[in-house]
Amino acid sequence: MQPSDRMRALPRRARVMIMVTVALIALLVIGPRLVVGYTDWLWFGEVGYRRVWGTVLVTRLILFTAVTLLVGAVIFAAVVWAYRSRPLFAASGANTAKDPVERYREVVSRRPRSFTVGIALLLALPFGLHAQASWETVQLFLHGGAFGTVDAEFGYDIGFYVFDLPFYRLILTWLFIAVFLALLIGLGTHYLFGGIRLAPSKDHVIEVSRPARIQLAVFAGTFIALKAASYWLDRYSLLWSGRKEPTFTGAGYTDINAVLPARLIMVAIAVLCAAAFFAAIAVRDLRIPAMATALLVLSAILVGGIYPALIEQFSVRPNAADRESPYIERNIAATRQAYGIGPDRVDYLDYPGVGTRSPRDIPADVTTIANARLLDPTVLSRTFTQQQQLKNFYGFPEHLNFDRYTIDGQLTDYIVAARELSPNSLSGNQTQWINRHTVYTHGNGFIAAPANRVNAAVRDVAGQSASSDSGYPIYAVSDIASQVGGNQVIPVEQPRIYFGEVIAQADPDYAIVGGPEGAPPREYDTDTAQYTYTGTGGVPVGSWVNRLAFAARYGERNILFSGTIGSESKIIFNRDPAARVEHVAPWLTTDSNPYPAVVGGRIVWIVDGYTTAAHYPYSQVGSLAEPVVNDTGRTLAREEVSYVRNSVKATVDAYDGTVTLCQVDENDPVLRAWMSVFPGTVQPPTAIPTELRAHFRYPEDLFRLQRDLLAKYHVDDPREFFTTNAFWSVPSDPTADTGGEQPPYYVLVGDAGTAAPSFRLTSAMVGFNREFLSAYLSVHSDPENYGRIDILRLPTDTQTQGPRQTQNSMISDTRVASERTLLERSNRIYYANLLTLPIADGGILYVEPVFTERLTSTPNSSTFPQLARVLVSYREPGTGGVRIGYAPTLAEALDQVFGTGTGAVATAPGGDATTPPPTGGQPPAPPPPGAPPAPPPAASDQLTAAVLELNDALANLREAQRTGDFTAYGAALDRLQQAIDTYLAAGGTPH
């Protein structure tokens, strides 16, 4: 009985049940994809990027169809060819009594067409689904252009390697798969129908019919011919893969002089091998292709493996520096070009490391020290939360951000944060669906605090009566309340926040705003007012079709049946700023740290976008992401790149979610290609408002990568590069318990020419596997010099303490150690950002704030960090010794190091953390060179002099201990006791 007859023989109810079951299975498999596709289509229409969605979808569908048809057609042809050329005995069923595949042959013979088409589709569909993910490769091939730079070996434009070669490899891969599967399927089909069989009378010799031999020879020859093409393309891959030299990336001496010729030899041998297989069509002797295959394998081992290894071992290693120098030179040039760290963007300046003038006499130093950062965004999140949260359902990110604002004509850097809705902080009845998604929908306000000062100094930090209202940020709040009161330092017209980093932590991430027509507002706004969203963001869910789609997407029946949803309702989702940018620009890699800014009276999130390439010839491989360690302690793989440009700055409106992509690099060929793929999606540089451009900052992820590369690629000489002697290292973070690299810091420093404040991202560098300071990197974020990197190189014949050594010197100071012992009894101590500041016309000043947090045994008590002390360190010009300042304020710490008056001159009014400063916080104009500083009060003079003498006495005591001179040790003790008495008499606090 045929299968169709069996189906008709079933009862009608059974047939209906089978069809319904099949339909339900198909719906379960395809339905969710259709729902997501439809709701995504609605979302892309909301944000105005539906063309992106359509282009990606069409490209994926075409690629899926093309690869499925290619693989399926080749397999189908192989099966049909084998079936039609089957031996006659197989068709007639003769001599098959002992044939083990007879019953399978009968099944297939009944429905050969279904068998052929089914096998082809079954094998081709998975490859089609996998291929559609390569849509970016296809689009870059179609729209990519020239880089204007050629590689050093083959002379091709870099665009060939970035845009064209990946596409050629992709095509070759799918041809390989199609031919290989066709070879296997043809082999199996011939065996099934007797074209290939065992001959029992001949000791189980395999008999191959002539049609089978011809078909297998054609497919095997085609496969080997494709392998020859692969060998040809492999020559170009040497320029970034090579033999994985430990010192540099790219093809080295062995690759160019041994592996590259071997590739050409393998191409020739593969062509001959393919010809041998094709010759088997006419020549029945299969020994010829067998011998050719053996020759190919043997050549791959000898020519492709052993010969290069011998060249490497006996020719290169004994003379490595000389042999590899030309290729290291290529690597240096390519890496600098690929990552934007060449001489066109990087300026080097020799820097002595020892100051020659007083900072009070240098206008730029006055600006630098006045804006020294005292607030650490990695420490103060809980302080912001406790003091500015207002409600339990508001919150701030774990790490706050930095930005700068010009207030009353004066530029000041601020710690900034948006007071967002924190869905994970909802509790009790707040977590019910109707409250979670329709009432608590948005945050409220922009919070900023000047980074260089606090409200008041903490004087008796170790005492039990430590002030509870000192050492905290001075907040500038722009929210609904301040908007009504009209007292916003940073004016915000719309302080409500519907899109942000914290608000997007909800799972699922959506809010429903609006309701039935004429219904009263229901969204929480203040304790006395509700609100109804009026922005353009959100997808309408007034229709039953849309409600049903989103109910299916989120698996939530309340969306379908809730009476709070009406004709005017909209659903807001995809609320994370970086995720929104990634959706509308899937070709971008986004920075890990979006930050809020007030532009044109609106809160917007600024997201840095990178264009990348994986295979830039001779360029060093790097990663924009920091290493991620999973729960098992294993470091997860990171996406590696060899070309990066921060070509796009994106903004996301915090109220309506509008996404805007802005071009900031007109010379990036990768961005030009993507702008050709998606025309009109990226705004030209001329469309960027001046106010927005003033808030652009150089991104941390890119700077970290460039910093790691500059540690090696500042070296010009290839032989010196090979020895690694002149390399630098990123210093370890001396303030972190978990170790790791010291992060870069945003600071406002004085411009050497104008003394005007300049916003920069900076990092110290130490010697290779050493702790002494070797260089200081800073990159400009100001619009006029954006992206320029300044590198101060310290001499190698002198030793300047690096961050870790400085940290050890500061915390081992007697005053610091003694007070720390008292503090640790009742406080948790946080050593905050250790800033490295070039000052004094050649010197290095280290500034480190110290925060404390009161320990308490009371459950749920609200304690949070406060600025308690400031540590500074400076190397003396004459003796080379290090002076340590430790005081409640930066001004007092500077006076201890540089002498009385420096703190008053170099610190902004109020910057000594005793009184709130005027808005803006710029330093006063510096006195003329040589003019004496304004004297502080007499009591301060006496106390400062006593502190300085105490420092000298302690240094004298340590020196006597080091030398073991008991006479000097006794004299040092006497001097220390006298210094302590003088200190107490001047009003010093005993600890």
RAQUI-V433735 format. One record per residue. PHI is phi in whole degrees, 0 to 359 (NA if undefined). NEAR is the number of other C-alpha atoms within 12 Angstrom. Layout:
{{PHI & NEAR} {PHI & NEAR}}
This chain:
{{NA & 10} {288 & 12} {304 & 13} {295 & 12} {293 & 9} {296 & 12} {296 & 17} {292 & 15} {285 & 14} {290 & 15} {299 & 12} {299 & 12} {296 & 13} {294 & 15} {296 & 17} {296 & 15} {297 & 14} {296 & 16} {293 & 15} {295 & 14} {297 & 14} {299 & 14} {296 & 15} {294 & 14} {298 & 14} {298 & 15} {294 & 15} {294 & 15} {279 & 13} {268 & 14} {305 & 18} {303 & 22} {294 & 18} {293 & 19} {297 & 26} {298 & 23} {298 & 22} {292 & 27} {292 & 34} {295 & 33} {300 & 29} {296 & 31} {294 & 35} {297 & 32} {293 & 23} {299 & 30} {275 & 35} {84 & 28} {236 & 32} {294 & 26} {294 & 24} {296 & 33} {301 & 31} {293 & 23} {296 & 27} {295 & 32} {298 & 23} {296 & 19} {298 & 26} {298 & 27} {295 & 23} {296 & 24} {293 & 31} {299 & 29} {295 & 25} {296 & 27} {290 & 37} {299 & 33} {293 & 31} {298 & 33} {295 & 40} {296 & 37} {294 & 31} {293 & 36} {294 & 40} {300 & 36} {297 & 29} {295 & 38} {292 & 40} {297 & 29} {300 & 31} {294 & 37} {291 & 35} {286 & 26} {259 & 28} {292 & 35} {297 & 28} {295 & 17} {297 & 17} {290 & 31} {289 & 23} {272 & 16} {82 & 21} {285 & 15} {54 & 15} {241 & 21} {297 & 12} {255 & 13} {283 & 23} {289 & 17} {256 & 23} {301 & 24} {293 & 18} {290 & 20} {297 & 28} {296 & 21} {298 & 19} {292 & 24} {295 & 25} {292 & 18} {226 & 17} {297 & 23} {292 & 18} {297 & 19} {299 & 24} {294 & 31} {295 & 26} {298 & 20} {299 & 30} {298 & 33} {291 & 26} {301 & 23} {278 & 30} {277 & 33} {301 & 28} {301 & 21} {288 & 31} {295 & 31} {296 & 25} {290 & 21} {292 & 33} {296 & 28} {288 & 24} {267 & 31} {297 & 32} {295 & 35} {300 & 35} {292 & 34} {293 & 33} {294 & 35} {296 & 30} {287 & 22} {240 & 26} {289 & 32} {236 & 28} {262 & 25} {274 & 26} {83 & 16} {228 & 23} {251 & 23} {283 & 34} {279 & 28} {256 & 28} {263 & 20} {79 & 16} {273 & 22} {296 & 24} {301 & 36} {301 & 34} {299 & 32} {283 & 41} {273 & 44} {257 & 34} {267 & 29} {301 & 32} {301 & 32} {292 & 28} {298 & 27} {294 & 29} {296 & 28} {300 & 28} {297 & 28} {299 & 26} {288 & 32} {293 & 34} {303 & 31} {298 & 33} {298 & 38} {291 & 37} {295 & 30} {295 & 35} {297 & 40} {298 & 36} {292 & 25} {293 & 35} {298 & 44} {299 & 35} {293 & 28} {294 & 42} {297 & 38} {293 & 34} {297 & 33} {257 & 44} {90 & 40} {293 & 35} {232 & 31} {207 & 29} {276 & 20} {255 & 16} {301 & 12} {287 & 10} {242 & 10} {56 & 9} {60 & 11} {289 & 12} {282 & 17} {258 & 23} {240 & 27} {290 & 26} {298 & 25} {301 & 30} {295 & 39} {297 & 37} {296 & 32} {295 & 40} {295 & 41} {296 & 38} {297 & 31} {290 & 38} {295 & 39} {297 & 35} {296 & 33} {297 & 35} {294 & 37} {297 & 33} {295 & 31} {295 & 36} {298 & 31} {296 & 30} {296 & 30} {301 & 32} {296 & 30} {289 & 30} {298 & 32} {301 & 35} {287 & 40} {294 & 34} {300 & 38} {288 & 42} {232 & 38} {264 & 28} {55 & 32} {256 & 27} {57 & 19} {299 & 28} {289 & 18} {264 & 31} {213 & 38} {256 & 35} {114 & 43} {290 & 42} {259 & 42} {302 & 37} {297 & 35} {296 & 38} {284 & 32} {261 & 28} {231 & 31} {291 & 39} {297 & 34} {299 & 24} {297 & 33} {299 & 37} {295 & 28} {297 & 25} {294 & 38} {299 & 31} {296 & 27} {294 & 34} {295 & 38} {296 & 31} {296 & 27} {296 & 36} {298 & 36} {298 & 30} {297 & 34} {293 & 36} {294 & 31} {294 & 26} {295 & 31} {296 & 27} {262 & 19} {256 & 18} {287 & 21} {285 & 20} {277 & 24} {290 & 17} {296 & 24} {296 & 33} {296 & 22} {294 & 20} {296 & 29} {296 & 29} {298 & 18} {297 & 26} {296 & 33} {295 & 21} {297 & 18} {294 & 25} {299 & 28} {284 & 19} {284 & 21} {284 & 27} {276 & 32} {241 & 24} {291 & 19} {300 & 25} {300 & 30} {296 & 24} {293 & 19} {299 & 26} {297 & 27} {286 & 16} {254 & 15} {248 & 21} {272 & 25} {303 & 19} {293 & 13} {227 & 17} {301 & 28} {300 & 25} {287 & 23} {296 & 27} {269 & 37} {305 & 27} {299 & 27} {278 & 40} {295 & 40} {299 & 33} {299 & 35} {298 & 43} {297 & 39} {296 & 35} {292 & 35} {295 & 41} {298 & 35} {291 & 35} {291 & 42} {251 & 43} {67 & 35} {237 & 40} {275 & 27} {297 & 23} {286 & 15} {238 & 22} {239 & 29} {247 & 23} {255 & 24} {219 & 20} {289 & 19} {226 & 29} {289 & 29} {86 & 38} {232 & 32} {289 & 29} {241 & 21} {222 & 22} {279 & 37} {300 & 43} {291 & 40} {263 & 30} {244 & 34} {305 & 35} {296 & 34} {291 & 44} {301 & 42} {294 & 43} {299 & 44} {287 & 49} {297 & 53} {257 & 47} {303 & 53} {284 & 44} {254 & 54} {257 & 52} {256 & 47} {293 & 35} {277 & 28} {256 & 36} {266 & 40} {300 & 32} {290 & 26} {294 & 36} {302 & 42} {297 & 33} {292 & 24} {265 & 29} {232 & 34} {291 & 30} {71 & 23} {231 & 26} {296 & 24} {266 & 33} {260 & 37} {194 & 42} {232 & 45} {293 & 34} {297 & 22} {244 & 27} {281 & 35} {233 & 40} {244 & 43} {204 & 43} {227 & 43} {224 & 39} {261 & 24} {244 & 21} {54 & 14} {79 & 13} {240 & 22} {272 & 32} {221 & 42} {270 & 40} {232 & 45} {278 & 42} {234 & 43} {198 & 47} {261 & 54} {279 & 45} {266 & 45} {291 & 44} {248 & 39} {302 & 38} {286 & 25} {265 & 25} {296 & 25} {216 & 18} {58 & 13} {292 & 13} {296 & 22} {275 & 21} {299 & 16} {306 & 27} {294 & 27} {285 & 25} {297 & 34} {249 & 39} {234 & 36} {255 & 36} {269 & 45} {245 & 46} {207 & 46} {268 & 43} {208 & 45} {114 & 48} {246 & 50} {245 & 45} {222 & 38} {219 & 44} {305 & 49} {279 & 43} {251 & 50} {198 & 51} {231 & 41} {288 & 33} {196 & 29} {281 & 35} {268 & 32} {271 & 29} {249 & 25} {293 & 37} {273 & 31} {282 & 22} {287 & 16} {259 & 14} {303 & 23} {297 & 23} {270 & 27} {238 & 25} {238 & 32} {77 & 42} {246 & 42} {298 & 43} {259 & 41} {275 & 30} {249 & 32} {250 & 37} {235 & 38} {225 & 40} {297 & 30} {296 & 25} {291 & 24} {294 & 24} {291 & 15} {285 & 13} {73 & 16} {244 & 16} {277 & 27} {290 & 29} {247 & 36} {296 & 31} {232 & 35} {280 & 28} {229 & 33} {277 & 39} {284 & 43} {238 & 49} {257 & 53} {228 & 49} {183 & 52} {288 & 41} {284 & 36} {295 & 42} {278 & 34} {283 & 26} {294 & 27} {226 & 21} {281 & 23} {263 & 30} {200 & 37} {224 & 42} {247 & 42} {243 & 47} {78 & 39} {198 & 30} {302 & 23} {301 & 16} {85 & 14} {287 & 20} {290 & 16} {300 & 22} {229 & 30} {285 & 33} {293 & 29} {237 & 30} {220 & 21} {295 & 12} {244 & 11} {213 & 15} {252 & 21} {216 & 27} {236 & 29} {300 & 35} {238 & 20} {283 & 26} {274 & 25} {287 & 36} {101 & 37} {258 & 38} {300 & 32} {234 & 34} {288 & 31} {277 & 21} {291 & 19} {296 & 18} {292 & 30} {297 & 33} {295 & 25} {296 & 33} {285 & 40} {297 & 26} {288 & 24} {297 & 27} {261 & 24} {60 & 18} {232 & 20} {288 & 18} {298 & 22} {298 & 36} {277 & 25} {248 & 17} {293 & 24} {283 & 19} {283 & 32} {262 & 32} {230 & 27} {293 & 23} {262 & 24} {284 & 38} {223 & 38} {252 & 43} {253 & 43} {215 & 41} {53 & 40} {267 & 44} {285 & 38} {302 & 44} {295 & 38} {294 & 34} {296 & 42} {295 & 42} {295 & 33} {290 & 28} {279 & 42} {227 & 42} {294 & 27} {271 & 32} {263 & 34} {257 & 36} {266 & 40} {291 & 36} {282 & 26} {225 & 31} {296 & 42} {220 & 44} {274 & 46} {214 & 43} {260 & 43} {230 & 31} {63 & 20} {81 & 26} {239 & 32} {275 & 43} {232 & 41} {264 & 47} {258 & 46} {239 & 45} {278 & 40} {242 & 45} {245 & 41} {260 & 40} {224 & 36} {218 & 39} {267 & 30} {227 & 36} {264 & 48} {305 & 47} {69 & 42} {277 & 43} {295 & 45} {277 & 36} {215 & 34} {217 & 32} {283 & 38} {269 & 24} {285 & 25} {301 & 21} {245 & 17} {253 & 12} {278 & 10} {296 & 8} {273 & 8} {87 & 9} {269 & 10} {282 & 12} {281 & 14} {293 & 14} {249 & 15} {290 & 18} {262 & 23} {227 & 30} {229 & 38} {208 & 42} {216 & 42} {221 & 42} {272 & 41} {268 & 41} {229 & 45} {250 & 42} {250 & 44} {236 & 48} {233 & 43} {294 & 41} {288 & 48} {262 & 39} {251 & 38} {77 & 40} {300 & 36} {254 & 40} {234 & 37} {255 & 41} {240 & 36} {279 & 33} {240 & 33} {227 & 27} {275 & 21} {251 & 20} {267 & 32} {294 & 33} {292 & 41} {296 & 42} {301 & 31} {296 & 32} {291 & 38} {292 & 32} {285 & 22} {292 & 33} {239 & 29} {298 & 20} {86 & 20} {275 & 31} {248 & 37} {282 & 26} {290 & 23} {302 & 20} {293 & 15} {272 & 16} {280 & 25} {297 & 19} {300 & 16} {295 & 20} {291 & 33} {299 & 31} {293 & 29} {257 & 38} {293 & 44} {231 & 44} {292 & 47} {286 & 42} {294 & 36} {301 & 33} {293 & 40} {294 & 40} {301 & 36} {295 & 36} {296 & 45} {298 & 45} {299 & 37} {287 & 36} {295 & 44} {301 & 34} {251 & 37} {271 & 42} {279 & 39} {279 & 31} {266 & 24} {282 & 27} {296 & 30} {290 & 24} {293 & 22} {299 & 32} {295 & 31} {283 & 22} {63 & 25} {293 & 21} {264 & 30} {292 & 32} {250 & 35} {224 & 33} {283 & 40} {294 & 40} {289 & 31} {282 & 32} {285 & 31} {260 & 34} {258 & 22} {289 & 14} {269 & 10} {76 & 13} {87 & 17} {283 & 26} {292 & 32} {287 & 35} {287 & 35} {234 & 40} {279 & 42} {218 & 48} {260 & 46} {238 & 44} {283 & 35} {290 & 26} {298 & 22} {271 & 13} {250 & 15} {68 & 25} {287 & 28} {293 & 38} {235 & 39} {273 & 43} {222 & 40} {252 & 41} {231 & 41} {201 & 45} {275 & 48} {228 & 45} {245 & 41} {295 & 34} {299 & 23} {57 & 20} {228 & 24} {243 & 28} {280 & 31} {293 & 43} {244 & 40} {199 & 46} {224 & 48} {255 & 43} {214 & 45} {240 & 40} {284 & 35} {246 & 33} {291 & 32} {305 & 24} {287 & 14} {234 & 22} {303 & 28} {90 & 35} {282 & 29} {252 & 34} {256 & 37} {236 & 32} {266 & 35} {259 & 35} {274 & 34} {293 & 23} {272 & 22} {267 & 13} {235 & 17} {238 & 24} {249 & 43} {302 & 39} {271 & 43} {303 & 44} {292 & 33} {297 & 27} {296 & 38} {300 & 37} {298 & 25} {296 & 30} {289 & 35} {282 & 31} {270 & 22} {302 & 28} {303 & 26} {297 & 29} {294 & 32} {296 & 18} {292 & 18} {289 & 30} {298 & 30} {300 & 19} {288 & 22} {295 & 29} {295 & 22} {291 & 20} {223 & 23} {222 & 29} {262 & 26} {255 & 34} {240 & 33} {274 & 37} {271 & 36} {306 & 39} {269 & 45} {276 & 46} {249 & 46} {235 & 48} {287 & 48} {216 & 40} {59 & 35} {55 & 27} {133 & 32} {264 & 34} {233 & 44} {251 & 44} {256 & 45} {232 & 46} {222 & 42} {286 & 44} {238 & 44} {253 & 41} {232 & 40} {222 & 34} {295 & 31} {278 & 21} {215 & 15} {268 & 11} {283 & 9} {298 & 8} {60 & 9} {286 & 12} {262 & 18} {244 & 26} {204 & 31} {295 & 39} {223 & 48} {289 & 50} {251 & 48} {217 & 46} {232 & 48} {255 & 46} {227 & 47} {219 & 44} {210 & 45} {276 & 34} {292 & 26} {296 & 23} {278 & 14} {279 & 11} {82 & 17} {286 & 23} {249 & 33} {258 & 38} {248 & 43} {249 & 44} {213 & 42} {203 & 39} {293 & 40} {231 & 44} {295 & 49} {300 & 46} {293 & 41} {295 & 41} {293 & 43} {298 & 44} {295 & 38} {270 & 38} {257 & 38} {104 & 34} {302 & 34} {106 & 33} {296 & 38} {298 & 42} {291 & 39} {281 & 44} {266 & 46} {240 & 41} {297 & 39} {306 & 28} {84 & 34} {290 & 43} {279 & 42} {67 & 42} {254 & 27} {219 & 23} {298 & 27} {277 & 27} {297 & 22} {302 & 30} {106 & 35} {69 & 41} {281 & 41} {288 & 40} {290 & 27} {298 & 24} {291 & 29} {289 & 22} {300 & 13} {305 & 15} {90 & 13} {287 & 13} {290 & 18} {290 & 23} {295 & 18} {287 & 19} {282 & 22} {303 & 13} {299 & 15} {300 & 17} {293 & 25} {300 & 26} {295 & 26} {294 & 31} {296 & 38} {298 & 31} {294 & 32} {296 & 42} {297 & 32} {295 & 28} {297 & 35} {300 & 33} {296 & 30} {295 & 30} {294 & 31} {297 & 28} {296 & 26} {293 & 29} {295 & 23} {293 & 20} {294 & 20} {297 & 19} {293 & 13} {279 & 13} {78 & 13} {277 & 16} {292 & 15} {295 & 14} {296 & 20} {295 & 23} {294 & 19} {295 & 20} {295 & 27} {296 & 25} {297 & 19} {295 & 23} {295 & 28} {297 & 20} {297 & 21} {295 & 30} {295 & 30} {299 & 21} {296 & 25} {298 & 28} {292 & 21} {293 & 18} {277 & 21} {104 & 20} {294 & 25} {266 & 23} {286 & 19} {233 & 20}}
